[in-house]
């Protein structure tokens, strides 16, 4: 940012600093999504999602699931997660489509009202 200030002016340097900070924040938080998995009493596989789901974490989100080896009934628990943007909703929709193509049922629990 100091170099940008020398080359241009302070206003542009501040804008560059804000953009760089936002990108670093998104990059770091993209890594903070994970699941705790277990089979419940009914034989359904439950994925307890932890961490924010947003444009930066959708790739990692898709890799958390094992569609081919999961049982016929799968539950994604969003109690400890937050769906932050439209990219996240699209990732959930893509996941549902993957399970549908595999002939499996996907249930979503504790989504916020904004997702409906």
C-alpha positions as CSV (number, residue, x, y, z in Angstrom):
1,X,0.0,0.0,0.0
2,X,2.9,2.4,0.7
3,X,4.2,1.8,-2.8
4,X,0.8,2.7,-4.3
5,X,0.8,5.9,-2.2
6,X,4.2,6.9,-3.7
7,X,3.2,6.0,-7.2
8,X,-0.3,7.5,-7.2
9,X,-2.0,9.3,-4.2
10,X,-3.4,8.5,-0.8
11,X,-7.0,8.0,-1.9
12,X,-6.1,5.3,-4.4
13,X,-3.8,3.6,-1.9
14,X,-6.6,3.5,0.7
15,X,-8.9,1.9,-1.8
16,X,-6.2,-0.7,-2.8
17,X,-5.7,-1.4,0.9
18,X,-9.4,-2.0,1.5
19,X,-9.6,-4.3,-1.5
20,X,-6.5,-6.3,-0.5
21,X,-7.8,-6.6,3.1
22,X,-11.2,-7.9,1.9
23,X,-9.6,-10.5,-0.4
24,X,-7.3,-11.7,2.4
25,X,-10.3,-11.9,4.8
26,X,-12.3,-14.0,2.2
27,X,-9.3,-16.2,1.5
28,X,-8.7,-17.0,5.2
29,X,-12.4,-17.6,6.0
30,X,-12.9,-19.9,3.0
31,X,-10.7,-22.4,4.9
32,X,-12.9,-22.4,8.0
33,X,-15.7,-24.6,6.7
34,X,-15.9,-28.2,7.9
35,X,-18.3,-30.9,8.9
36,X,-18.8,-33.4,11.8
37,X,-20.4,-36.5,10.3
38,X,-22.3,-39.3,11.9
39,X,-25.1,-41.8,11.3
40,X,-28.3,-41.1,13.3
41,X,-30.7,-43.6,14.8
42,X,-32.7,-43.8,11.6
43,X,-29.6,-44.7,9.5
44,X,-29.4,-41.2,7.9
45,X,-26.0,-39.7,7.5
46,X,-25.8,-36.3,9.1
47,X,-23.4,-33.6,8.1
48,X,-23.1,-30.9,10.8
49,X,-21.8,-27.9,8.9
50,X,-19.5,-25.5,10.7
51,X,-18.3,-22.1,9.4
52,X,-19.6,-19.6,7.0
53,X,-20.8,-20.6,3.6
54,X,-20.1,-17.9,1.0
55,X,-18.5,-17.3,-2.4
56,X,-15.0,-18.1,-1.0
57,X,-15.9,-21.4,0.7
58,X,-18.3,-23.0,-1.9
59,X,-15.5,-25.0,-3.5
60,X,-14.5,-26.5,-0.1
61,X,-18.2,-27.0,0.7
62,X,-18.8,-29.2,-2.3
63,X,-15.8,-31.4,-1.4
64,X,-17.1,-32.2,2.1
65,X,-19.7,-34.6,0.8
66,X,-19.3,-38.2,-0.3
67,X,-22.4,-38.6,-2.5
68,X,-21.4,-42.0,-3.9
69,X,-20.8,-43.7,-0.5
70,X,-23.5,-41.9,1.5
71,X,-26.7,-43.8,2.5
72,X,-30.1,-43.1,0.7
73,X,-31.0,-40.4,3.3
74,X,-28.7,-37.5,4.0
75,X,-29.1,-34.5,6.3
76,X,-27.2,-31.3,6.2
77,X,-27.4,-29.5,9.5
78,X,-26.8,-25.7,9.2
79,X,-27.2,-24.9,13.0
80,X,-23.5,-23.9,13.3
81,X,-23.2,-22.3,9.9
82,X,-24.4,-19.2,8.1
83,X,-25.4,-19.0,4.4
84,X,-24.0,-15.6,3.4
85,X,-24.7,-15.0,-0.2
86,X,-26.2,-16.2,-3.5
87,X,-23.2,-18.3,-4.4
88,X,-23.8,-20.3,-1.2
89,X,-27.4,-20.9,-2.2
90,X,-26.3,-22.1,-5.6
91,X,-23.8,-24.4,-4.0
92,X,-26.5,-26.0,-1.8
93,X,-28.7,-26.3,-4.9
94,X,-25.8,-28.0,-6.8
95,X,-25.3,-30.4,-3.9
96,X,-29.0,-31.3,-3.9
97,X,-28.9,-32.0,-7.6
98,X,-25.9,-34.3,-7.1
99,X,-27.8,-36.3,-4.5
100,X,-30.9,-36.3,-6.6
101,X,-29.0,-37.7,-9.6
102,X,-27.6,-40.4,-7.3
103,X,-31.2,-41.4,-6.3
104,X,-30.7,-40.1,-2.7
105,X,-32.7,-37.8,-0.6
106,X,-31.1,-34.6,0.9
107,X,-32.7,-32.8,3.8
108,X,-31.6,-29.3,4.9
109,X,-32.0,-28.4,8.6
110,X,-31.9,-25.0,10.4
111,X,-31.4,-22.8,7.3
112,X,-32.1,-19.2,8.1
113,X,-35.4,-17.6,6.9
114,X,-33.4,-15.6,4.3
115,X,-32.6,-18.9,2.4
116,X,-36.3,-19.8,1.8
